[in-house]
Amino acid sequence: MGKIQQTLVIIKPDGLKKSLTGNILSVLSETRLKIVGAKVTRVSKRLAKKHYKHLKDKPFFDELIKYITGELHGENRVLALVYHGEDAIEKVKKLCGNTNPEKADPTTIRGKYGRILSSGIFENVIHASENEEEAEREIKLWFKPEELVIRIYPTKKIKKSKSELVWK
């Protein structure tokens, strides 16, 4: 039996603009993982920069921020999902394929629907967490504890103007 894991999946602005959400979710259903969180959301520059902070020194960083915030497609919304189950990270990554659509197996999500722009940006329609550490960081960045149907990480209550559940 494999390890129980969580992974963040983001269907990016081009995936929503091209109405690929249903197709992508159908492919991901092959994993038999549970969706424990889902939301359509706008991506602020602040969120985008936090999400891609590990790439901040890359020459394509600014284009990447324009891509995920929808600036390239005139479509500032993504579908963020948390999948939970046995070997979730590897199962999802396998179906997504290589981040470079030209190197991705043509039967994978990125192989079917991705493309490379003349600017060199990989328009690969989907994001999936790379490993357990990244999955935890990304899930906590994109979701509040109450937005998930199960508690996958420890939580604590803090006092604000009203009580709110936050990540520890």
N, C-alpha and C positions, 0 to 999 in steps of 0.2 A: 504494500500500500504506500502511496506517495504522501508527500507532506501537504497539509492544508495551508493554503496561501490565499492572498488577495492580490489583485492587480488592478491598476487604473487603466481604463481604455477611454480614449477621446476620439470621437468621430469629428474630424476637423472641418473647418468652414467649407472647403471644397466638396467634402463628402455630403454635407447638408445641401449645399447649393445644387449639386448634381442629383439630388434625391436618392442617394445610395444607402441611406440609413437602414431600410428594410433588408436590402441585399446583404449588408455587412452583418446585421444582427442575425440573419439566417445562417450565415457562415459560422459566426461565433457560437451559435446554439449547438453546433457539433461537439463542442467541448463538454457539454452536459454540466457546466458550471452554473452556479446560482448568481443572478444579478441581485446584489444587496443594496445598491444605490444607483440612482439614475437622475439626471437633470439636464435640461437644455439651459445653457447659460451664455452670457456674453463674456468675453475674455478681455479684461483690462490690460493695459500695458504692464502695470505693476504685477499682476498675476502671471502674465506671459514671461516676464523677466525672472520671476522667482522660479517658475516651472523649468525654464531653460538655463538656469544660472550656471550649470556645469559647462555650457557652451559659450559663455559670455566673451571669451577671447577669440572665438572663431570668426573668420572674415564674413561669414554668412549670418551672423547673429541678428543684425538689424532686419534682414529680409525674413528671417525665421519669425521674429516678433510681428512683422507686418502680416505674415501668413496666418499665424495662429489667432491673431486679433481680428482677422477677416478683412484687413485693409486691402489685400491683394484681390479679394473676390467680391467686395461690397456686401459681405455676409458675415456680420459679427455675431455668430452663435456657433456653439459646438454642443455635442451631446457627450456628456461625461458619465461614465459608468464604472461601477466597482463590481468586479466578478470575484466570486469566492468559491473555493473548493480545492480538490486534490490537484497538486502541480499546476495551479492556475496560471502562473507566469509563463512557464514553458509551453503549455497548451495554447495560450493566446498568441504568444510570439510566433509559434510555428504556423498558425493560420494567417497571421499578418504578413509574414515574409520579410525579406531584407528591406531596410529603410530606403535603399536606393531602388526605385521601381524597375530600373533596367536590369538589376542583378537579382530581383525577386523572382521566385518561381512563378510562372504565369498562372498557376492555379491558386495562388495566395491572394489575399485582399489587395495588397500593394501591387502585386503583379498584374492583377485584373484592372484595377482602377487608378493606379498611380501614374504619374508622368513627371518628366523633368522639364522645367521651364528653361527657356533660352538663357535666363540669368544664372542658371545652375541650381536653382532651388528644387529640392525634392518635394513635389506635391504628392505626398503618399497617403492621403485621406484618413489615416488613422495613427494614433499614438498608443503604445502599450508599454507598461513599466518594464524596465530592463532586468531588475533583480528585486529581492525582498526589501532591501534598504530603500531603494528608489520608490518602490511601490508604497511603502509606509509614508515616506516624505510627501509623495505626490497625492495620495489619498487624503492626508491631513491638510494639504494645501487646498484641495478642490472641494472637500466635503466637511461639514460640521458633523459631530457625532450623531445628532438627532436626524440627520438626513440618510443614515444607513439603518437598515432594518435589523441588523445585529451589531453588537459591540465587538469589533475586531481588535481594538486597542483600548488600553485603560483610559478612563475618563475621570474628571473631577468636576465638582460644581464650584463656580466662583460667583461672588456677589458683584453685580453691576447695579444698574438701577432696578433690575429684576434678576432673579437667578437664571443662569444660563449654563448649559453643559458645554464644556470645551475639552480639547485634547490636553492630556497631561504633558 
